[in-house]
Amino acid sequence: MSPSASSSRRELEELVTAFCDAFNRDDLEAVMGYFAEDALYETFDGHQARGKAAIRAACEPRRSVTHPALSHCS
């Protein structure tokens, strides 16, 4: 693997780790910072949410009910 490829991989791993950390802390504002306005988010059960408003709405129920199956990236 070239140095630039390993740097890119490391940066991607750090990005995914930071996203998962925010998600698992229920920090919705931090989570939303990772999405573009036209992003597509697919939940573990196959539901698709397109755009920040829909993604935020899909994440809101998780904040009101703690459910171990919804914790990601552990």
N, C-alpha and C positions, 0 to 999 in steps of 0.2 A: 504494500500500500504506500502510495506517495505521501510525502509530508503534508501536502495540501489536503489530500483525502483524509488523512488521519486527523488533521485539525478540523476539517468539516464534520467528521464523525463525532469528534469530541464536543464540538459546539452544538451539534444536534442532540447528543445525549444530555448535555447540560440544559438545553432548552426544554426537552421532554421532562427531565427531572424537575425543573422549576415549575412547569405547567402542572404536573402531577402533585407537587407539593401544595400549590395554591388550591387545586381541586380538593385534595384531601383535607385541607384546613377549612374548607367551605368559604374561601375568600373569593366570592363571585366577581368582585371588581377586578381582582388580579387575573382570574381565569378569563374574563372577557377581553382583557388586554392582549391576549394571544390570538384573537380572531379578527379577520378582516371583515368589513361590512357585508361582503357577499359569501362568507364562509359557509361550508356545509359540515354539520356535526352529526355523526351517526351514533346513537346510543347503543349500549350493549344488547338491547333487545331488538335492534334493527330500525327503530324510529329515526327519521331524518328531520333535522331542523336546519333550515336555510336562512342565513342572515343573522345578525347579532340579536335582534329582538326575539326571534324564534329560539335561538340558542339560549338566551337568558331565560326565556319561559320554560324551556326544557330542563334547565338546571335548577330552577326555583323549588320544585317539589322536593328535591334532594336536601335542600337547606332546612325544610320544615320537619323532615322525618329522617332520623339517622338509620341507615340501613347498611350493614356490612357489605352486602353484594354490590353496593354502588361506590365503594371505595376503589380507586384505581391506582395502578402503578405502585403497588406495595412491594 
